Amino acid sequence: MSIEVSGLNKSFGDFVALDDVNVSLPTGQLTALLGPSGGGKSTLLRIIAGLEKADSGAVTIEGVDATHLPAQKRNVGFVFQHYAVFKHMTVAKNVAFGLEIRKRPKAEVTRRVDELLELVHLSQFGHRLPSQLSGGQRQRMALARALAVEPTVLLLDEPFGALDAKVRRELRDWLRRLHDEVHVTTVFVTHDQEEALEVADEIVVINEGRVEQVGTPDQLYDEPANDFVMSFLGEVTHLGGVTLRPHDVDVSLASSTAGAVEATITRLLRVGFEVRITARTVTGEDVAVVMTRTHARALGLAEGARVWLTPTPGAKVVRRMELVG
Ligand SMILES: Nc1ncnc2c1ncn2[C@@H]1O[C@H](COP(=O)(O)OP(=O)(O)OP(=O)(O)O)[C@@H](O)[C@H]1O
């Protein structure tokens, strides 16, 4: 294991930011810390980096107890959303900075900077100033700078948060490819579930200072440990006391199944090849249903139609913070 966090607690005044957090992050993986705003993701990352001190608990990095080590002795590289660059230095000088303060030989610094600029696809921009780069290019420069000193772990706090959606998506793909090339253990904070699902090998879901679940994107999506994880990682609806995905609601025109809930279609919307339906049950609950256009047409569904709803056989349903099927 590259990073072991055990029994970590952190409070700010009487506000508990981290509550007995335990996680093990394997070497060489790309891990996302995912959760809603204020859940404690950045606090956890900052404690791993050594920028914040925990009240209790331990952090081990590559087998070394780092709990009381200062940040600069932990061999971690980090990149934040609003990354501080040296505005008066060229891109190449920014990347070289960490190596120069470590007094590495000049030839080695030049070679390493060339390699890194190539890795982040900025070779032709080495002589520019950071202000002459786009936001996405600046973040790639920040990553090259963090990687320059060959950190054991790379910590990224919403590194693409301030960028527009298209650039964000490009950088996300690029980060995945970069990681496949260099394999440095990487932990990144995001509140964007799509970003975590697309990029990470493993996701740690954090909410209200606690780890809700750790798993691969598929495990979290298909086997959510509870209601919170299920609703954070995809669209959900509620039917008769359970939470499930809208495409897992079965619609029939007759009450043939025991336990089927009677409802009336109040809204039917075609979106591309899908049909999105809202059905109001006899108890006044609005249930969201998604099905293919072909299926909706075969059933002859329309607004005002009376239907019966059940979870599709084998559907993942979650009841009161507990997995039931
Ligand atoms: N230095 C501090 N002093 C007081 N409270 C703090 C401090 N740092 C963080 N907090 C509080 O701790 C909680 C967790 O913050 P943290 O930044 O870790 O959350 P987060 O999950 O990273 O959220 P976001 O995605 O919004 O950054 C928040 O409620 C925050 O207000």
Ligand as a Chemical Component Dictionary entry (heavy atoms), coordinates in Angstrom:
data_LIG
# 
_chem_comp.id                   LIG 
_chem_comp.type                 NON-POLYMER 
_chem_comp.pdbx_formal_charge   0 
_chem_comp.three_letter_code    LIG 
# 
loop_
_chem_comp_atom.comp_id 
_chem_comp_atom.atom_id 
_chem_comp_atom.alt_atom_id 
_chem_comp_atom.type_symbol 
_chem_comp_atom.charge 
_chem_comp_atom.model_Cartn_x 
_chem_comp_atom.model_Cartn_y 
_chem_comp_atom.model_Cartn_z 
_chem_comp_atom.pdbx_ordinal 
LIG N1  N1  N 0 -9.247  25.997 8.465  1  
LIG C1  C1  C 0 -10.519 25.728 8.707  2  
LIG N2  N2  N 0 -11.196 26.316 9.729  3  
LIG C2  C2  C 0 -12.477 26.025 10.001 4  
LIG N3  N3  N 0 -13.221 25.155 9.283  5  
LIG C3  C3  C 0 -12.633 24.551 8.251  6  
LIG C4  C4  C 0 -11.266 24.808 7.900  7  
LIG N4  N4  N 0 -10.952 24.033 6.821  8  
LIG C5  C5  C 0 -12.077 23.341 6.516  9  
LIG N5  N5  N 0 -13.080 23.642 7.365  10 
LIG C6  C6  C 0 -14.437 23.065 7.359  11 
LIG O1  O1  O 0 -14.335 21.651 7.305  12 
LIG C7  C7  C 0 -15.310 21.101 6.418  13 
LIG C8  C8  C 0 -14.649 20.246 5.396  14 
LIG O2  O2  O 0 -13.928 21.071 4.507  15 
LIG P1  P1  P 0 -13.177 20.511 3.245  16 
LIG O3  O3  O 0 -12.564 21.656 2.520  17 
LIG O4  O4  O 0 -12.309 19.395 3.640  18 
LIG O5  O5  O 0 -14.395 19.932 2.395  19 
LIG P2  P2  P 0 -14.422 19.432 0.898  20 
LIG O6  O6  O 0 -15.121 18.123 0.931  21 
LIG O7  O7  O 0 -13.070 19.467 0.301  22 
LIG O8  O8  O 0 -15.349 20.518 0.235  23 
LIG P3  P3  P 0 -15.139 21.366 -1.106 24 
LIG O9  O9  O 0 -15.432 20.430 -2.232 25 
LIG O10 O10 O 0 -16.195 22.427 -0.963 26 
LIG O11 O11 O 0 -13.751 21.906 -1.071 27 
LIG C9  C9  C 0 -16.079 22.288 5.841  28 
LIG O12 O12 O 0 -17.301 22.414 6.532  29 
LIG C10 C10 C 0 -15.188 23.460 6.099  30 
LIG O13 O13 O 0 -15.930 24.648 6.292  31 
# 
loop_
_chem_comp_bond.comp_id 
_chem_comp_bond.atom_id_1 
_chem_comp_bond.atom_id_2 
_chem_comp_bond.value_order 
_chem_comp_bond.pdbx_ordinal 
LIG N1  C1  SING 1  
LIG C1  N2  SING 2  
LIG C1  C4  DOUB 3  
LIG N2  C2  DOUB 4  
LIG C2  N3  SING 5  
LIG N3  C3  DOUB 6  
LIG C3  C4  SING 7  
LIG C3  N5  SING 8  
LIG C4  N4  SING 9  
LIG N4  C5  DOUB 10 
LIG C5  N5  SING 11 
LIG N5  C6  SING 12 
LIG C6  O1  SING 13 
LIG C6  C10 SING 14 
LIG O1  C7  SING 15 
LIG C7  C8  SING 16 
LIG C7  C9  SING 17 
LIG C8  O2  SING 18 
LIG O2  P1  SING 19 
LIG P1  O3  DOUB 20 
LIG P1  O4  SING 21 
LIG P1  O5  SING 22 
LIG O5  P2  SING 23 
LIG P2  O6  DOUB 24 
LIG P2  O7  SING 25 
LIG P2  O8  SING 26 
LIG O8  P3  SING 27 
LIG P3  O9  DOUB 28 
LIG P3  O10 SING 29 
LIG P3  O11 SING 30 
LIG C9  O12 SING 31 
LIG C9  C10 SING 32 
LIG C10 O13 SING 33 
# 
